[in-house]
């Protein structure tokens, strides 16, 4: 019984991939790679490039930059809140 369940899950997933256009896109990529007169040294980079993914990006560097920017954003929000308080206090002193 579990064999039929596994087969039906596979078929359901295949239909999902087909409906989403994934199978067609992968087929085009692989046919393009097959038809390349000079095969690229890195087939994965070829597939990424064909699908529109940047190939020379350092993900770890981007994550680090994201964390730094997130921390800076938090710091700046705190600074803005403090400056608003100071401004309100200064305005109340004038009144």
N, C-alpha and C positions, 0 to 999 in steps of 0.2 A: 504494500500500500504506500509506503514511504517513497518507493521508486517512482510511482505515478505522480506523487506530490512533487517530487524533485523535477520530474520532466515537465509538469505543468507550470512550475515556477520558472523553469528555464524558458519555456515557450512564452510565458507572459512577459518575461524580461526581454526576450528577443523582439516581441511585438512592440514593446515600449521603445526599444532602441530604433526599430524601424520607423515607428510613428514620429519619433523625435528627429529623424534624419541623420542619426549617428552612423548607421550602417552605410548609407550612401556616402557620407563625408569620408569615413574611413576607407571605403572602397576607392574613392577618388584619390586619396592620399597614397594608398598603396599602389594603385595603377600608375600614378605620377612617378613614384619612386622606381617602379619596375621599368618605366619607359625612359628614365634618365640615362643618357648615353654614358656619362661618367658618374658612377655611384658615389655619393658623398661618404666621407670617412665616418661621419656620425649620423646614422639613420634617425635616431631620436630627435636630434636637432632639426633635421629635414622635416620630420612630421610636425614638430612644434612650430617651425617657421610656416609651413603650409597651412596650419590651422590658425595662424595669427598670434601665436604666443611668442613673446620675446625670448630669445635664447641666451643672451649674455647678461642676465640679471642675477645679482647676488641677493638671494632671498634673506639670508641672515643679516646682511647689511641693511636691507630695507626694514626688517623687523626691529633692529636696533635703532634706526632712525625714527621709526614710528613711536617706539617707547620714549625716546628723548623728546619728541614733539608733543606727545601726550602729557608728559611731565611738565613741559614748558607751558602747555595750555592750562593745566591745573594751576600752576604758579601765577600765570597772568590773570586768570579768573579771580584768584584770591587777592591779587594786587588791585584789581578793578574794584572789588568789593570794599577793600580798605580805603581806597581813594574816594569812593562814593560816601562812605561813612564820614571821612574827613570833610568832604564838601558839604554834607548835610550839617555837620557840627559848625562849620564856618558860617554857613548861611543862618543857622539859628543864633549864633553870637551876634550877627549883624542886626537881627530883628530885635 
